[in-house]
Every structure is written in structure tokens, then in C-alpha cells.
Amino acid sequence: MLADPDLTHKIARLCDGLDVTSRSTVARILSRMHTLNRNKQKTCFHLTQEEIAELDCIRTQFFPNIYQIAPDLYCYNGYFLSTKFFEISVLWHRHNLNTFSSNTLEMMKGKAIIDVGACVGDSSLVFQDFTDKQIYAFEPTTQNYQHLLQTIKLNNTTRITPVKKALGSKPDRMKISVNGGGSSLVIDNHTSFDDVEVITLDSFVQEHHLQVGFIKVDIEGFEQEFLKGARETITTQKPAMLLSIYHSADDFLNIKPMIESWNLGYRFKIIKPIDFSVMTETALYCEVCDQ
């Protein structure tokens, strides 16, 4: 990305229409990536006071409250998982969903939520507080899907519907590189592979007659293919969305312009949750505020 001769134009296009905080987030990420690349470093030492304070809270209030209470049973803040998979962005920051407007949050309450890349089901647990309807958790890998089923059972919930399929631009069968939470249809992690069924969100929504209020997508670089197969749902229902944009330079720079080109009236924010990384978990938040 840093070597792209058209980078200045692409950054300007990305930042167009963003609020000041989002623009600052983009600048901070790119500046730190540039510094680390230039100096051949792996660690960023220049942190803001806000970051220092938040990281201290994570060290002292998040990690110490993750408990292993049986060989295959872990707990944090009342949430039970069958594996030690407790992401800061999910269970500490709760995906920063309260950054959405009160109108958007109220709209989400009465509609279904789509969790794309549900992994072990941690996000779906959190999403239960944001809707009174069903959460559809899509997880194609066998290992993560089994953990997802255990999560549903351990937390005694009936509002999470597991779906062992991937979502993409067209019906297909593909090989997914299995690597826990980093399993990917486009990134070869040099691990084992699962053969998975791919469907489109549009076909699933039509089949099940769903009204969708919110979509979260974190599928390791397959986000743009997902969007192609969800365009009808997004166009007609205009759900709020959280789209991961950190897996590639193409995603970071081009997912927002892609959605803007559909002229649906979305407003955007870019949020990088404070954790221990420079760019990981950076997401594009999308909402239509006048609905």
C-alpha cells in the first residue's frame, strides 16, 4: 500500500465525508505503518495518553477476569466459551456498537442481525443485547462451527441460529484455509483446508424472509466478495454495518468507495479499537441516519 503511486488520491477519497475522528484514525494508522516499515520495526512506542490508559485497563480489568473453570470451559463477564478465544474488540469494546446513532440502535432492536465470520460465537453473544430478534451466525469451518454450537449450548440461548456456510458473491464450493479465527478463503495460511459451501446473503434473506437491521463482517479478506452477494439486501433494507477493512490494502482503501458508489445515503466512520496492534480490527461503520 505504501508503495502505491496513487496512494494520495486513494487516501483523499477514503477520507472524503468522514468525521474528524475517523480521519485522524486513518492518518494515525498510515503514519505508524509508514514509520514501522521505514525503520524496520515491529513495535510502535509512541502512544497517546488515551491509548496508554485504555491498554492499562485491558491489562488490569480484562485479562485478569478471563477464567478457566474446566478443561473446556472459560468465562468472562458471564459469557461462556469452550475455548480460550476472548478478543478485546468483541468482549471488551463490544464492537463499539454504541458509536451508532440512537435511531440506528433503535432500528436494530426490531430486526435480525447477520454475523458473518461468527467464529466461536463470541460476537453473537454480544449482539443479543442489540436486538430482540434472531442472530444468524455464519461460520463455515468445522472446528469453529463446533465451538459455535458449544457456545450456544453453554450460554443457554435460543436466539443464535448457527449456519455452517460461507457467504460470497455467488453459490459455489471453495477451499478455506483453516487457521482458527484467521481462517480464510483468500489467504493461504499453509494449514489444513476445509471444503465449504458458499451462498449469497441475498438468497438467504429472500429464502427466510428476513428483515435485517445490522450486518457484521469479518472474513479475512473476503469482504468485497460478500458485499457483491449482499447488494440487494443492502440496497433495499439499508442495514447498519460493521465491515472489517484491515486484511488488505485493497479493503482498507476501496470498501468505503464501493458502497458509496451505490448511492444509498450511508454515512461512515472508521474505528480502530484500542488493543495491542497498529491496524488489526480496524472497521468501517455504516449507517443511514434518516431512516
JOQUIJO-V976025 format. One record per pair of residues at least 12 apart in sequence whose ideal C-beta (glycine too) atoms are under 7 Angstrom apart, sorted by the first residue. I is the first residue (numbers start at 1). GAP is how many residues later the second one is. D is the distance in whole Angstrom. If there is no record, write none. Layout:
I/GAP/D
I/GAP/D
This chain:
1/248/3
2/31/7
2/32/6
2/35/6
10/243/5
11/15/7
13/244/6
14/12/6
14/239/6
14/242/6
17/251/7
18/250/6
18/251/7
18/252/6
19/250/6
22/247/5
22/248/4
25/245/5
25/246/7
25/247/5
26/244/6
29/243/6
29/249/6
29/250/5
29/253/7
32/12/5
32/246/5
33/245/6
33/246/7
36/242/7
44/234/6
51/223/5
54/220/4
55/219/7
55/221/7
58/30/6
58/34/6
62/26/7
62/30/5
65/12/7
66/20/5
68/16/7
76/15/6
77/14/7
79/12/7
79/46/5
79/76/7
80/74/4
80/75/5
81/39/6
81/41/7
81/70/6
82/65/5
82/68/4
82/69/7
82/72/6
83/37/6
83/64/5
85/35/5
85/37/6
85/96/7
87/35/6
88/185/7
88/187/4
89/184/4
89/186/6
89/192/4
90/32/5
90/33/5
90/36/6
91/31/6
91/35/7
93/180/4
94/32/5
95/28/7
95/31/6
95/121/7
95/147/6
96/175/5
96/177/6
97/33/6
99/170/6
99/172/6
99/186/6
100/140/6
100/185/7
100/187/6
101/186/6
101/188/6
103/186/7
104/136/5
104/183/5
104/185/7
105/25/7
107/106/6
107/184/7
108/22/5
108/23/6
108/105/4
108/106/5
108/132/6
109/22/6
109/23/6
110/22/6
110/23/7
110/103/7
111/20/7
111/22/6
111/100/5
111/101/6
111/102/3
112/19/7
112/21/5
112/22/5
112/24/6
112/98/5
112/99/6
112/100/5
112/101/7
113/14/5
113/17/7
113/18/5
113/22/5
113/100/6
113/101/5
114/22/5
114/87/7
114/98/6
114/101/5
115/12/6
115/20/6
115/21/7
115/22/5
115/23/7
115/101/5
116/22/5
116/51/5
116/99/7
116/100/6
116/101/4
116/103/6
116/110/6
117/100/6
117/101/4
117/102/4
118/19/4
118/20/6
118/21/4
118/30/6
119/20/6
119/25/5
119/62/5
120/24/6
120/27/4
120/28/6
120/31/6
121/16/6
121/27/4
121/30/4
121/31/6
121/39/6
123/93/6
124/13/5
124/36/5
125/26/7
125/30/6
128/29/7
128/31/6
130/84/7
131/82/6
134/25/6
134/27/6
135/24/6
135/25/5
135/26/7
136/25/5
136/27/6
137/23/5
137/24/7
137/25/5
137/26/7
138/25/5
138/27/6
138/29/6
139/23/7
139/25/7
140/24/6
140/25/6
140/26/4
140/36/6
140/54/7
140/56/4
141/35/6
141/37/5
141/42/5
141/53/5
142/52/6
143/35/7
144/39/7
145/17/7
145/19/5
148/14/5
149/13/6
165/32/5
165/33/7
165/34/5
166/19/6
166/30/5
166/31/7
166/32/5
167/32/6
167/33/7
167/34/5
167/59/5
167/62/6
168/30/4
168/32/7
168/54/7
168/57/5
168/58/6
168/61/5
169/31/7
169/56/5
169/59/4
169/60/4
170/30/7
170/59/6
171/27/7
171/28/6
171/29/7
172/26/4
173/22/6
173/24/6
173/25/7
174/22/6
174/24/6
175/18/5
175/20/6
176/17/6
176/18/5
176/20/5
177/12/4
177/14/6
177/16/6
178/13/5
178/14/5
178/15/6
178/16/6
179/12/5
182/38/6
183/37/7
184/36/4
184/37/6
184/38/7
185/37/5
186/35/5
186/36/6
187/33/6
187/34/6
200/29/3
200/30/7
201/25/7
201/28/6
201/29/4
201/32/6
202/27/6
202/28/6
202/30/4
202/31/5
205/28/5
211/26/7
212/21/6
212/25/5
212/27/5
213/26/5
213/27/7
214/25/6
214/26/5
215/24/5
215/26/5
216/26/5
217/26/5
217/27/6
218/26/4
220/27/6
221/26/4
221/27/5
221/30/7
223/20/6
223/21/6
223/28/6
223/32/6
224/27/7
224/31/6
224/34/7
227/31/7
234/30/7
235/27/6
235/29/6
238/26/6
238/50/5
238/53/6
240/46/7
240/47/5
241/45/4
242/41/5
242/43/6
243/12/6
243/40/6
243/41/5
243/43/7
244/39/5
245/37/6
245/38/6
245/39/5
246/33/5
246/34/6
246/35/6
246/36/4
255/29/6
256/12/6
256/28/6
259/27/6
264/24/7
265/23/5
265/25/7
266/20/5
266/21/7
266/22/6
267/20/6
267/22/6
268/16/6
268/17/7
268/18/6
269/16/4
270/12/7
270/14/6
271/12/6
271/14/6
